[in-house]
Amino acid sequence: MNIILNPKYILKPDEGRALLLAKETLRFDDEIDNSLSYIVHPIHAIILSFFLGDEYVNSVEKAANFLKIERSLVERFTTKLINNVAQVGIEFNGIVLTFPANTLVESIHKRCDFYDPNDLVYETLDLKNKRHKTPTHMTLMVNNRCLTNCIYCYADRRNKIDCQIDFKRLKEIIYEAKTINISSINVIGGEFFLYSNWKDLLLELKKYDYNPYLSTKIPLKESDIKFLAEIDVQDIQISLDTLISDNLQSILRVKSGYVTDITNTLYLLEKYNIKTNIHTILTSMNDNISDMNSIFNFIVNFKNIKYWKPDLVGPSLYISESSFEQIKPRSQNINILLEYFKQMQNVSAFPIKYEGITRKSLSKIDLLEKKKQFHQRGACTGNYSHLFILPDGQVTICEELYWHPQFIIGNITKQSLLQIWNSDTAKKKYAFPQEYIPKESACALCDEYQVCRSVKQVCWRDILKAYGQDKWFYPDVNCHRAPKPTYSIDI
């Protein structure tokens, strides 16, 4: 049988170990957890690198010959991972290394990417779960300009900035990203399609096998959509809050005719068979069945829709408390819509990902449950595996922190990616010493500080939203020791 390292995963060399990661194009895949990275022993990684779709016995023999070990040792490891229905744990010197379901699978196809096993050979071993040795993910923000002026915008648009990074420098950055094993590069705005060099940028990214996720509210011309199809753009997200024209004009603050233009864009995306995701933000201006039906009835028969994802509007650093109170959806309407989405899922050919609107009110969770949920939270990738380049070249750890000085770790116009990632500034902002936390914060004397901050970190964005931009040192808003937020994020 022909066995292949599951095409849904990639291997990343990471100095003393390898990482097994979800492939960047599999966004919101129900079968894998895109947020996880599995730490892999270099020897295990070398073995997996030989499974490219050849006959099983041939791949085993190649791996054994490279490592100069008995074939039986390779088989003992790999047989546990062929079509494994659940995660598999393999112990090494008291450390349990975990491998995801279906690590190796049967396939008549071969992998289109190849790994040089020599890249996975290290003199030292490091199997601890800690900050990646090089960035794994990178986001490039090309501007903070938009065609729309959304009532719920979370972006820092106090100063309108176009991309100030010379395109020659952008090409150098992309090349360096490939050489240091950055596995994904995403591009955003503002509005990506308002960047004058967006086509050249996509071509440069595709040159190095990067497939950025494109999200837009801008109606696209047929020539632009044809170009996206020709370069094999994997998918695109269209933000669509309603198709009732007056309501959409009020939410996005756009001119009349926008609905006609954006629906024509959707027709063209189907014509050129570009997979399309629909994202809807629920506010007080569209939290009803009429607005949701206007979307569903339009897209229900499209053949290229991957999913429809309704989300609740969230608080922003740049929206006042009073403004947020006016635009957040009403809880009774959300309950009605929840039942509506469940019913529509029964007649929809594409998934409706409405789980985000079912979040529980923090104020209604007791302390024990809140503590349990906090310890089970997902890890923050900011400055752990991900970095974010702002339009002026400054580098921060998270897209929603923008130019907050506490989180700037470098400048790509003056430094390389590796220089920024390995700088004292970046490392100190990751492993922030507890003694530097002001005493007014519960974190200052917390006996769980090191465990809390060692891998999962806290959500700096939510802290700033809840307590203000000068209170970055406060506990995570979901921590059981956190004070009550300045204003409620509950719906």
Secondary structure as GFF3:
##gff-version 3
##sequence-region A 1 491
A	DSSP	beta_strand	2	5	.	.	.	ID=ss1
A	DSSP	beta_strand	9	13	.	.	.	ID=ss2
A	DSSP	beta_strand	18	22	.	.	.	ID=ss3
A	DSSP	beta_strand	37	40	.	.	.	ID=ss4
A	DSSP	alpha_helix	42	49	.	.	.	ID=ss5
A	DSSP	beta_strand	52	55	.	.	.	ID=ss6
A	DSSP	alpha_helix	56	67	.	.	.	ID=ss7
A	DSSP	alpha_helix	71	78	.	.	.	ID=ss8
A	DSSP	three_ten_helix	79	81	.	.	.	ID=ss9
A	DSSP	beta_strand	88	92	.	.	.	ID=ss10
A	DSSP	beta_strand	95	99	.	.	.	ID=ss11
A	DSSP	beta_strand	104	106	.	.	.	ID=ss12
A	DSSP	three_ten_helix	117	120	.	.	.	ID=ss13
A	DSSP	beta_strand	137	141	.	.	.	ID=ss14
A	DSSP	alpha_helix	167	179	.	.	.	ID=ss15
A	DSSP	beta_strand	184	188	.	.	.	ID=ss16
A	DSSP	three_ten_helix	192	194	.	.	.	ID=ss17
A	DSSP	alpha_helix	198	207	.	.	.	ID=ss18
A	DSSP	beta_strand	214	216	.	.	.	ID=ss19
A	DSSP	alpha_helix	222	230	.	.	.	ID=ss20
A	DSSP	beta_strand	235	239	.	.	.	ID=ss21
A	DSSP	alpha_helix	245	252	.	.	.	ID=ss22
A	DSSP	alpha_helix	258	271	.	.	.	ID=ss23
A	DSSP	beta_strand	275	282	.	.	.	ID=ss24
A	DSSP	alpha_helix	289	299	.	.	.	ID=ss25
A	DSSP	beta_strand	305	312	.	.	.	ID=ss26
A	DSSP	alpha_helix	321	327	.	.	.	ID=ss27
A	DSSP	alpha_helix	331	345	.	.	.	ID=ss28
A	DSSP	three_ten_helix	355	358	.	.	.	ID=ss29
A	DSSP	three_ten_helix	362	364	.	.	.	ID=ss30
A	DSSP	alpha_helix	367	375	.	.	.	ID=ss31
A	DSSP	beta_strand	386	389	.	.	.	ID=ss32
A	DSSP	beta_strand	394	396	.	.	.	ID=ss33
A	DSSP	three_ten_helix	405	407	.	.	.	ID=ss34
A	DSSP	beta_strand	408	411	.	.	.	ID=ss35
A	DSSP	alpha_helix	417	421	.	.	.	ID=ss36
A	DSSP	alpha_helix	424	430	.	.	.	ID=ss37
A	DSSP	three_ten_helix	434	436	.	.	.	ID=ss38
A	DSSP	three_ten_helix	442	445	.	.	.	ID=ss39
A	DSSP	alpha_helix	449	454	.	.	.	ID=ss40
A	DSSP	alpha_helix	460	467	.	.	.	ID=ss41
###
